[in-house]
């Protein structure tokens, strides 16, 4: 029996707002424990949340970038559960009316475009951090992360294989960085994900029972967890066992999933509208303002780069992975159509100079005024001294001379001064020409265009003057 | 001159302004009364008299220096013990918070301090404001100063008793389903439940976040209006607080002529209200008619539904609000072996536990639609209905409580106890302002309260109306 797998992902992303979601404490990683805390984020009695507008805007921005509908009248809910890292004993989250719904992200699976549908994006606040390993008999709590704004991006179970999962996670990470809503530093826990895996008979329309895996702290672990879980479930089915809906925990050290709880034992979070925060009305004007701030997104850039500009997939992705470089490329191709050289030079020799000056250097190469290998040096010189391309060429003494009359004069002088070498050449000592070319270069301080010099010097010698 | 503790708040303020007395003298008079009365009444949980004296002396110096002071500067005030006071024990009337000292002031307390009022201490209350009688406090039952065998009403029991006994000229209470108005009615003083969102809840330890409001209590409408001026301020730390410009400056010369007043048929023509109470309220209605007001009977059968809406939503929210009390970071924690279960079992009183259990059940995913969702829908219908009523009417008048204060630990079953709130909860679930003022005494000489409600954010007009009526009723609420 062959099986199909279906994967749904829940990506948690910390938003890079200046302050926390419900108070004015700093949203920053790595400060000394409990430095960024106040009565609100430590849940002291009577403290009230004030919603961070920047977080709302960033959630809307994410929704728009993922082609979602924005909920014009949304609100927050309380998710009630007890855990030591959650001082209010409830998390302010969204359950009934998520801020964004029904979107999608396009990915490329073996050259085929696939849409992964986004079910919803909702708000959450992050919890504190429990530190278990510092002392044997103590657990320490750091509340700095309490109240850091998070969005959770929930997909439909549209992902059919490991490659698609990888492409989706890479794509979403890049997109979040592009729209500037998160730094996406995985090592700092800014992106986390839960994985849902189900397995069904090949060709079947009905999804198998769903397994949720939590506690996955990197995308590579997510991929491993999916591989493991799909394999485990298929083996169970082949043995004739049934798959029961469960929540499992990914053990990244032993690389296996372990049972957390069965569905019957699943927690009842007793969701209800957070009474401390009124409805959030989002008018269309704000939505269109935010829309205007969204740049062209990575997937669209990829299609343009590979189709319109004929870049290789690798080159296209290398550019796109670094938004600054990709933006730079987009500016350059408006003024210069040597797409391949531009992309090459950006990938290998990128410097902070203006696209106009950058393209001027590319022109110099095309015109043969400078050699390909000097480009990096020129960029650096331009960036360092904030000067134009031609000034950099001057500074570096790289201004190639292409003027044929001038080159001819130099050649004639050198030939006159080195009659013996000319005789040697005419007598069949072909490498004597190398000496003559060298002499021309010395005379011109190396600025002569080597190709022109080369072709001219033969002609002039052969004319026999 | 009569003794200072017998003066109304505004009288004290003008004596101070005329420099006929000092803040310290006023304070001392109230302290003497506290020392005399407190052992019988239990109006306070915590007193802060040393700081109060220090503050009074400072203010007297300021006054001598001729510094510009607010009208109520140097006047004592008592604060209900669920309103956070920085550095001063704030227990919510619960064993759970018997050692909790807030690190910040509630916004309303900040307002009091900015006006340089002098905080006497924290008043007794039903645990976490759950109760209508003042009997559910871990720190003992508050007694009614008029008859110490009787309850003072709750949950702001101490804030009402302190006013009537001359233990404080002003107090702050909180009202979730009637907790300011009921004790005001039982004690024969004036208590205002503001429009939800008119006074910041920041620092008010929540019971039901969607209904909780802080409000002023005093001997007369004028005092309540003066205290309103201090606490009705916009606070951007409370998202449910609206920036609204109330004008409390001109309380007098309000004419009731042509004002339309609705009385609710379902309350008046039923056996819910005791005949004693009904008689006194009807008498007040006659007075209103004589003043030119137009009384009209309306039908609002939903007033009974407001009770279950209130108990469902408030218990649900309470179960969430109170789940953070675990004794781990603050609050009751007897010994190292105590786990959360032990602590919560031990430190919450019966009524609080009852509502936590009820609220937890109501919110469970299998019951949510049946109870919580239905209650929210019903609440929205009620709000719409009241909006329509206020299109035609200026005020709604009801008794504040179906009965007057009863004997302490008189056996009342819970269903009945909850019914005591039938006149007050409709204003709570719809967020409208509502004031209780005394309109007479019953056959056992206990005060009867009349409750006037008006549309949202018309609190200043409500006070004018109450002030005009109070003058005509002429209820004698001398300190007892």
Interface residues (C-beta under 8 A of the other chain):
Chain A: X39 X42 X43 X44 X45 X46 X47 X48 X49 X50 X51 X78 X80 X82 X84 X87 X88 X89 X90 X268 X269 X270 X271 X272 X273 X275 X276 X277 X278
Chain B: X83 X84 X90 X92 X97 X100 X102 X103 X104 X106 X201 X202 X203 X204 X205 X206 X208 X209 X210 X236 X237 X238 X239 X240 X316 X317 X319 X320 X323 X324 X326 X328 X329 X330 X340 X360 X363 X364 X365 X368 X372 X376
